[in-house]
């Protein structure tokens, strides 16, 4: 019985044995299946007493312990088959020294000394045979890549089926719980089924506390995931000792990293990197695991029918939060900042935190959607969220962080730059910037390509009027029909657009 469990037992005994309705010692002993002495100890103190270890003198053998220690120490240099046994030690004590000791005492002491001198066996891994569909292994591995030319560190989630060797890989910016859960959901969908059991080390997204042996206190969301998909979990021993218990996925992390991430990838987004990672998974299906005749794909085709079926409902890995919008129209999520429309400044709004995305909600309406940022204090700002305030403060646009982000992402094109420069040259900085803001507002109702085409056409005609840009954008729709982007809750329609020729003549365009 562990110390913790005995403390809990004492607590239960004290609750049952104290107070006006307290049970007698004999009844408590029977009810809790313990000795009456233990009941009395519990009633006296909430803390269990330390176990007493009796120290017994050995007057007969004591004088000869140094001699025995010397013989056994010399044995460490002697051949294994010519070392002292307990019987031989007893005989030499009697024959050479006339010691009057019992053989039992000698045997007990020799055993304790040999236990101290025992050399531990080297760590041996026993080869395993994994039944089809029975087990998978999960781990995270650190990877490096370049994002916009900047070296960053990421974490690769890996799930590997132990029998066929088929694996799923996906790179994230961190090892948060929603990332851990998202990796499972995507891996099961990638395989098209669920193994009976999944092996883990003691990852924080799954384990709250490591208990003695293989006992674990697991997180509620991990238990919900396990219940949803109907698999069992198996946790390896902590530290280096447990690494060999999921050696398949440990080796898979390094193999995939060397095979598909050398040289170091240079990408513009995490999504682009994961497309390359998925392509690597497809190529790996053609390889052969050492010692196997079948390729990974052929072996997996045999294993797939034995995997458990996917549930009909999707498991939601996102985390529901409620955040306050600061004076810069940003919300702070996991120490990173994300912009929302300025009309929400000073309010609290609901936020859904996923593995790859941060979604801000006003009720059920999506008001902002961002990819998760990398690094403490990082900002992800969208220029569209600040257009209303830029109409009032046009001078703030030139140095706006959101403008820098829009230029980097390509949302603010060279056509926008030329329009802004022309408008400021003709109307001045403030009015020219307001004209640009009017053009940027068109992106809320039209696609990026349509508005950009309208800007370029307006510049050709020599106009810097946002209304003219809108007309030219609609004309480009007539030449190249595309869906008009409205609210996320509306769907695109393909009915004919209304004729606006008469309205265009009112603007002096035609």
VMD Tcl script that draws the C-alpha trace (Angstrom):
set ca {
  {0.00 0.00 0.00}
  {1.48 3.36 -1.02}
  {1.80 6.29 1.38}
  {-0.89 8.20 -0.50}
  {-3.41 5.36 -0.42}
  {-2.80 4.79 3.29}
  {-3.44 8.48 4.00}
  {-6.73 8.18 2.14}
  {-7.59 5.01 4.12}
  {-6.88 6.84 7.40}
  {-9.16 9.66 6.27}
  {-12.02 7.26 5.55}
  {-11.55 5.51 8.89}
  {-11.51 8.81 10.77}
  {-14.71 9.96 9.04}
  {-16.47 6.70 9.90}
  {-15.13 6.44 13.45}
  {-15.53 9.99 14.78}
  {-18.57 12.04 15.67}
  {-21.73 11.06 17.51}
  {-22.44 8.24 15.03}
  {-18.89 6.91 14.99}
  {-18.43 3.17 14.63}
  {-16.50 1.12 17.22}
  {-12.99 -0.12 16.54}
  {-14.05 -3.70 15.91}
  {-16.66 -2.65 13.33}
  {-14.21 -0.32 11.61}
  {-11.66 -3.14 11.43}
  {-14.22 -5.43 9.81}
  {-15.57 -2.79 7.40}
  {-12.19 -1.63 6.11}
  {-10.50 -5.06 6.31}
  {-7.58 -3.85 8.42}
  {-6.11 -4.76 11.80}
  {-7.58 -3.09 14.90}
  {-4.14 -1.65 15.55}
  {-4.36 0.22 12.24}
  {-7.82 1.55 13.18}
  {-6.48 2.90 16.47}
  {-3.55 4.54 14.68}
  {-5.94 6.23 12.26}
  {-8.15 7.53 15.08}
  {-5.12 8.91 16.92}
  {-3.51 10.69 13.95}
  {-4.36 11.53 10.32}
  {-0.74 10.84 9.33}
  {0.23 7.14 9.19}
  {3.22 6.31 11.40}
  {6.49 5.38 9.79}
  {7.22 1.69 9.61}
  {9.61 0.60 12.33}
  {12.64 -1.31 11.17}
  {14.06 -3.53 13.88}
  {17.83 -3.34 14.31}
  {19.04 -6.68 15.55}
  {22.62 -7.22 16.74}
  {24.62 -10.15 15.41}
  {27.06 -11.01 18.20}
  {28.18 -14.30 16.64}
  {28.66 -13.21 13.01}
  {29.57 -9.57 13.67}
  {33.33 -10.09 14.22}
  {33.60 -12.06 10.95}
  {31.79 -9.64 8.60}
  {35.00 -7.85 7.62}
  {36.60 -11.19 6.72}
  {33.60 -12.24 4.63}
  {33.57 -8.86 2.86}
  {37.21 -9.30 1.88}
  {36.64 -12.77 0.43}
  {33.63 -11.62 -1.63}
  {35.49 -8.52 -2.85}
  {38.33 -10.72 -4.13}
  {35.72 -12.84 -5.94}
  {34.95 -9.93 -8.26}
  {38.36 -10.52 -9.90}
  {38.08 -14.31 -9.95}
  {36.44 -16.50 -12.63}
  {32.68 -16.69 -12.21}
  {32.73 -20.47 -11.65}
  {35.38 -20.25 -8.93}
  {33.82 -17.83 -6.51}
  {32.68 -18.31 -2.93}
  {29.26 -19.75 -2.32}
  {27.55 -19.17 1.03}
  {28.27 -22.79 1.89}
  {32.00 -22.35 1.17}
  {32.14 -19.16 3.26}
  {30.58 -21.03 6.19}
  {33.07 -23.90 5.81}
  {36.11 -21.60 5.71}
  {34.95 -19.69 8.79}
  {34.62 -22.93 10.69}
  {37.78 -24.63 9.38}
  {40.24 -21.74 9.25}
  {38.97 -19.50 12.06}
  {37.00 -21.81 14.31}
  {34.03 -19.45 14.14}
  {30.90 -20.64 15.88}
  {28.19 -19.25 13.63}
  {25.06 -20.72 12.03}
  {25.00 -21.45 8.34}
  {21.66 -19.64 8.02}
  {23.16 -16.39 9.30}
  {26.10 -16.74 6.92}
  {23.82 -17.40 3.97}
  {21.66 -14.35 4.77}
  {24.67 -12.04 5.06}
  {26.42 -13.36 1.93}
  {23.20 -12.84 -0.07}
  {22.99 -9.20 1.07}
  {26.63 -8.53 0.14}
  {26.33 -10.20 -3.26}
  {23.22 -8.13 -3.95}
  {25.28 -4.97 -3.44}
  {28.06 -6.25 -5.67}
  {25.71 -7.52 -8.38}
  {26.39 -6.07 -11.84}
  {23.21 -5.05 -13.62}
  {22.44 -6.74 -16.89}
  {22.68 -4.52 -19.96}
  {19.38 -3.13 -21.25}
  {17.95 -5.69 -23.65}
  {15.05 -5.03 -26.01}
  {12.91 -8.06 -26.74}
  {11.71 -8.22 -30.37}
  {7.96 -7.79 -30.68}
  {5.38 -9.09 -33.15}
  {2.46 -6.68 -33.59}
  {-0.91 -8.07 -34.74}
  {-2.58 -6.22 -37.60}
  {-4.81 -3.35 -36.49}
  {-3.82 -3.79 -32.86}
  {-1.58 -0.86 -32.04}
  {-0.18 2.53 -33.01}
  {2.47 4.77 -31.45}
  {2.41 8.56 -31.05}
  {5.18 11.07 -30.47}
  {6.30 14.64 -31.19}
  {9.63 15.43 -32.84}
  {11.32 18.81 -33.17}
  {11.96 20.08 -36.71}
  {13.57 23.21 -38.16}
  {12.51 25.05 -41.31}
  {12.62 28.53 -42.83}
  {9.46 30.64 -42.82}
  {9.80 33.65 -45.14}
  {13.54 33.03 -44.94}
  {13.62 33.11 -41.12}
  {14.77 30.00 -39.24}
  {12.00 28.72 -36.94}
  {11.46 25.63 -34.80}
  {8.34 23.51 -35.09}
  {6.99 20.23 -33.75}
  {6.06 17.27 -35.92}
  {3.20 15.07 -34.72}
  {3.72 11.44 -35.73}
  {1.35 8.48 -35.46}
  {2.72 5.15 -36.72}
  {0.85 1.87 -37.06}
  {3.07 -0.76 -35.42}
  {2.13 -3.63 -37.73}
  {2.33 -2.15 -41.24}
  {4.63 0.77 -40.48}
  {2.33 3.27 -42.19}
  {2.70 6.68 -40.57}
  {1.06 10.09 -40.51}
  {3.08 13.29 -40.05}
  {2.03 16.91 -39.57}
  {4.02 19.95 -38.42}
  {2.70 22.47 -35.87}
  {4.15 25.49 -34.12}
  {3.74 23.98 -30.64}
  {2.65 20.92 -28.65}
  {-0.52 22.41 -27.14}
  {-3.41 20.13 -26.26}
  {-5.54 21.22 -29.23}
  {-2.57 20.39 -31.48}
  {-2.22 16.96 -29.86}
  {-5.92 16.24 -30.35}
  {-5.95 17.60 -33.91}
  {-3.07 15.29 -34.82}
  {-5.12 12.28 -33.69}
  {-8.20 13.35 -35.64}
  {-6.23 13.92 -38.83}
  {-4.24 10.70 -38.40}
  {-7.35 8.54 -37.96}
  {-8.93 10.17 -41.03}
  {-5.69 9.63 -42.96}
  {-5.68 5.93 -42.08}
  {-9.41 5.53 -42.54}
  {-9.71 3.65 -39.25}
  {-8.69 3.48 -35.59}
  {-6.24 1.00 -33.98}
  {-7.26 -0.85 -30.84}
  {-4.54 0.71 -28.68}
  {-2.18 3.70 -28.89}
  {1.16 3.94 -27.07}
  {2.36 7.25 -25.60}
  {5.09 8.65 -23.47}
  {3.97 11.01 -20.72}
  {2.91 13.98 -22.85}
  {1.35 16.85 -20.89}
  {-1.65 17.17 -23.26}
  {-2.65 13.64 -22.23}
  {-1.30 13.19 -18.69}
  {-1.95 15.40 -15.67}
  {0.14 13.33 -13.27}
  {2.37 10.29 -13.50}
  {1.61 7.78 -10.75}
  {3.60 4.79 -9.59}
  {4.20 2.20 -12.27}
  {1.98 2.73 -15.29}
  {-0.80 4.55 -13.48}
  {-1.70 7.96 -14.93}
  {-4.20 10.71 -14.23}
  {-5.31 11.75 -17.72}
  {-6.76 15.04 -18.96}
  {-10.52 15.24 -19.48}
  {-10.25 16.23 -23.16}
  {-7.92 13.31 -23.90}
  {-10.34 10.93 -22.20}
  {-13.14 12.41 -24.35}
  {-11.06 11.84 -27.51}
  {-10.33 8.26 -26.50}
  {-13.99 7.62 -25.75}
  {-15.10 9.20 -29.04}
  {-12.86 6.98 -31.17}
  {-13.02 3.91 -28.93}
  {-9.33 3.08 -28.48}
  {-7.26 2.23 -25.40}
  {-4.17 4.10 -24.25}
  {-0.88 2.63 -23.02}
  {1.74 4.83 -21.34}
  {5.42 3.97 -21.42}
  {7.70 4.20 -18.41}
  {8.99 7.73 -17.72}
  {12.41 8.82 -18.95}
  {14.92 6.99 -21.07}
  {13.82 3.58 -19.76}
  {10.50 3.91 -21.54}
  {11.85 5.06 -24.90}
  {12.37 1.52 -26.19}
  {8.71 0.74 -25.48}
  {7.72 2.84 -28.50}
  {10.88 2.48 -30.50}
  {9.00 2.33 -33.80}
  {7.77 5.92 -33.65}
  {11.02 7.14 -32.04}
  {12.93 5.90 -35.09}
  {10.22 7.15 -37.47}
  {10.64 10.76 -36.31}
  {14.34 10.78 -37.15}
  {13.94 8.81 -40.38}
  {11.28 11.13 -41.80}
  {13.21 14.23 -40.74}
  {16.38 13.03 -42.50}
  {14.55 11.73 -45.57}
  {12.14 14.60 -46.28}
  {13.43 17.67 -44.43}
  {17.03 17.70 -45.66}
  {17.83 20.21 -47.03}
  {15.85 22.43 -44.69}
  {12.48 23.45 -46.20}
  {11.97 27.14 -47.05}
  {8.25 27.94 -47.16}
  {5.85 30.88 -47.00}
  {3.41 29.27 -44.56}
  {2.93 26.28 -42.31}
  {0.20 25.05 -44.67}
  {2.72 24.96 -47.53}
  {5.10 22.92 -45.39}
  {2.40 20.41 -44.48}
  {1.54 19.93 -48.16}
  {5.15 18.87 -48.68}
  {4.97 16.64 -45.58}
  {1.83 14.93 -46.96}
  {3.64 14.31 -50.24}
  {6.44 12.69 -48.23}
  {3.89 10.35 -46.62}
  {2.72 9.26 -50.07}
  {6.28 8.52 -51.20}
  {6.95 6.54 -48.02}
  {4.08 4.18 -48.85}
  {6.30 2.69 -51.55}
  {9.22 1.92 -49.25}
  {9.96 -1.41 -47.56}
  {10.53 -1.66 -43.81}
  {13.71 -3.61 -43.10}
  {13.10 -7.37 -43.09}
  {9.65 -7.21 -44.70}
  {8.72 -8.47 -48.16}
  {5.68 -6.21 -48.60}
  {5.83 -2.47 -49.13}
  {4.22 -0.21 -46.52}
  {1.23 0.39 -48.81}
  {0.69 -3.32 -49.50}
  {1.05 -4.20 -45.83}
  {-1.39 -1.43 -44.87}
  {-3.97 -2.69 -47.37}
  {-4.03 -5.93 -45.36}
  {-4.22 -4.07 -42.03}
  {-6.94 -1.55 -42.97}
  {-9.92 -3.96 -42.74}
  {-8.86 -4.83 -39.17}
  {-8.84 -1.21 -37.94}
  {-11.83 0.09 -36.01}
  {-14.34 2.20 -37.92}
  {-14.43 6.00 -37.76}
  {-17.34 7.49 -35.76}
  {-20.05 9.28 -37.67}
  {-19.56 12.60 -35.84}
  {-16.48 14.79 -36.05}
  {-14.53 15.36 -32.83}
  {-14.13 19.07 -32.09}
  {-10.56 19.72 -30.94}
  {-10.99 23.49 -30.53}
  {-10.93 25.29 -27.20}
  {-13.64 27.85 -26.38}
  {-12.31 31.12 -24.89}
  {-13.67 34.55 -24.07}
  {-11.25 37.42 -24.69}
  {-11.33 41.18 -24.24}
  {-10.51 43.36 -27.25}
  {-7.85 45.94 -26.38}
  {-7.56 49.55 -27.55}
  {-5.59 48.40 -30.61}
  {-8.53 46.20 -31.62}
  {-6.65 43.00 -30.77}
  {-7.37 39.91 -28.73}
  {-4.63 38.11 -26.83}
  {-4.66 34.31 -27.19}
  {-1.83 32.22 -25.72}
  {0.40 35.33 -25.51}
  {-0.10 36.18 -29.20}
  {-2.20 39.05 -30.57}
  {-4.83 38.88 -33.34}
  {-6.83 41.75 -34.84}
  {-10.62 41.98 -34.96}
  {-12.85 44.71 -36.50}
  {-12.53 48.01 -34.65}
  {-16.23 48.07 -33.72}
  {-15.47 45.41 -31.10}
  {-12.81 47.46 -29.32}
  {-13.32 47.38 -25.55}
  {-15.78 44.46 -25.71}
  {-15.47 40.81 -24.77}
  {-15.99 38.32 -27.58}
  {-15.94 34.55 -27.92}
  {-12.89 32.93 -29.48}
  {-12.43 29.41 -30.80}
  {-8.81 28.25 -30.58}
  {-7.95 25.41 -32.94}
  {-4.70 23.67 -33.79}
  {-4.06 25.90 -36.83}
  {-6.54 28.74 -36.47}
  {-7.97 31.41 -34.19}
  {-11.59 32.35 -34.91}
  {-13.32 35.35 -33.29}
  {-17.10 35.13 -32.98}
  {-19.95 37.57 -32.38}
  {-22.65 35.13 -31.38}
  {-22.59 32.64 -34.24}
  {-21.11 35.03 -36.81}
  {-17.42 34.82 -37.63}
  {-15.88 38.30 -37.38}
  {-12.20 37.36 -37.77}
  {-10.23 34.29 -38.77}
  {-6.45 33.99 -38.44}
  {-3.78 31.34 -38.71}
  {-2.09 30.72 -35.35}
  {0.94 32.92 -34.79}
  {4.42 31.76 -33.87}
  {6.27 33.06 -30.83}
  {5.40 34.93 -27.67}
  {4.13 38.46 -28.37}
  {3.66 37.85 -32.13}
  {0.99 39.92 -33.92}
  {-1.33 38.81 -36.72}
  {-3.14 41.87 -38.04}
  {-5.56 42.28 -40.95}
  {-5.74 45.66 -42.66}
  {-9.47 45.32 -43.34}
  {-10.19 45.39 -39.59}
  {-8.88 48.97 -39.30}
  {-10.46 50.63 -42.36}
  {-13.19 52.49 -40.42}
  {-10.69 54.12 -38.09}
  {-8.30 54.85 -40.98}
  {-11.03 56.88 -42.63}
  {-10.95 59.11 -39.54}
  {-7.16 58.89 -39.04}
  {-5.73 58.51 -42.58}
  {-2.27 59.53 -41.42}
  {-1.96 56.31 -39.43}
  {-1.98 54.10 -42.53}
  {1.58 54.77 -43.71}
  {3.15 53.26 -40.58}
  {0.45 50.72 -39.77}
  {1.65 47.23 -38.83}
  {-1.40 45.82 -40.59}
  {-0.23 47.44 -43.86}
  {3.19 45.80 -43.50}
  {1.47 42.43 -43.02}
  {-0.80 43.04 -46.04}
  {2.18 43.84 -48.23}
  {4.02 40.72 -47.06}
  {1.04 38.47 -47.73}
  {0.34 39.98 -51.15}
  {-3.11 41.33 -50.22}
  {-1.84 44.88 -50.77}
  {-0.63 44.68 -54.38}
  {1.45 46.92 -56.60}
  {-1.81 48.12 -58.15}
  {-2.94 49.34 -54.72}
  {0.43 51.05 -54.25}
  {0.12 52.88 -57.59}
  {-3.45 53.94 -56.83}
  {-2.41 55.29 -53.41}
  {0.57 57.15 -54.81}
  {-1.54 58.71 -57.59}
  {-4.36 59.64 -55.20}
  {-1.98 61.32 -52.73}
  {-0.27 63.21 -55.55}
  {-3.60 64.63 -56.76}
  {-5.61 64.99 -53.54}
  {-2.98 65.23 -50.83}
  {-2.01 62.70 -48.21}
  {-5.24 62.68 -46.19}
  {-7.81 62.71 -48.98}
  {-5.69 60.44 -51.15}
  {-5.50 57.90 -48.31}
  {-9.27 58.14 -47.78}
  {-9.75 57.36 -51.48}
  {-7.56 54.25 -51.02}
  {-9.59 53.20 -47.97}
  {-12.73 53.46 -50.09}
  {-11.15 51.06 -52.57}
  {-10.08 48.66 -49.81}
  {-13.65 48.55 -48.51}
  {-14.70 47.02 -51.84}
  {-12.82 43.84 -50.86}
  {-15.61 43.10 -48.37}
  {-18.13 42.52 -51.16}
  {-15.94 41.44 -54.08}
  {-13.07 39.05 -54.56}
  {-9.49 40.23 -54.40}
  {-8.92 39.59 -58.11}
  {-12.02 41.55 -59.17}
  {-11.12 44.62 -57.08}
  {-7.50 44.54 -58.27}
  {-8.71 44.42 -61.88}
  {-10.96 47.41 -61.16}
  {-8.04 49.36 -59.68}
  {-5.84 48.70 -62.69}
  {-8.62 49.66 -65.12}
  {-9.37 52.86 -63.21}
  {-5.69 53.84 -63.31}
  {-5.67 53.31 -67.08}
  {-8.62 55.69 -67.44}
  {-6.87 58.18 -65.15}
  {-9.48 58.04 -62.37}
  {-8.84 57.83 -58.62}
  {-12.49 57.74 -57.61}
  {-13.45 54.62 -55.56}
  {-16.84 54.63 -57.29}
  {-15.13 54.30 -60.66}
  {-13.07 51.41 -59.30}
  {-16.33 49.73 -58.23}
  {-17.82 50.18 -61.71}
  {-14.72 48.81 -63.42}
  {-14.68 45.89 -61.00}
  {-18.28 45.04 -61.90}
  {-17.39 45.30 -65.59}
  {-14.60 42.80 -65.06}
  {-17.24 40.48 -63.61}
  {-19.17 40.72 -66.87}
  {-16.05 39.76 -68.81}
  {-14.94 37.04 -66.34}
  {-17.91 35.89 -64.17}
  {-16.87 34.81 -60.69}
  {-18.67 34.40 -57.40}
  {-19.11 37.59 -55.38}
  {-17.74 37.20 -51.86}
  {-20.30 38.33 -49.31}
  {-20.68 37.03 -45.76}
  {-19.23 33.63 -44.80}
  {-22.73 32.39 -44.03}
  {-23.92 33.03 -47.65}
  {-23.19 30.77 -50.56}
  {-22.09 31.85 -54.03}
  {-24.76 32.02 -56.71}
  {-24.50 31.92 -60.48}
  {-27.55 33.91 -61.59}
  {-26.87 36.73 -64.15}
  {-25.67 40.05 -62.75}
  {-27.97 43.06 -63.27}
  {-27.21 45.48 -66.15}
  {-25.66 48.70 -64.85}
  {-24.98 50.48 -68.14}
  {-27.51 53.22 -67.46}
  {-26.05 53.86 -64.03}
  {-22.55 54.06 -65.50}
  {-23.61 56.90 -67.78}
  {-24.62 58.93 -64.72}
  {-21.00 58.76 -63.57}
  {-19.73 60.03 -66.89}
  {-18.16 56.73 -67.77}
  {-18.90 54.94 -71.01}
}
mol new
graphics top color blue
foreach p $ca { graphics top sphere $p radius 0.5 }
foreach p [lrange $ca 0 end-1] q [lrange $ca 1 end] { graphics top cylinder $p $q radius 0.2 }
display resetview
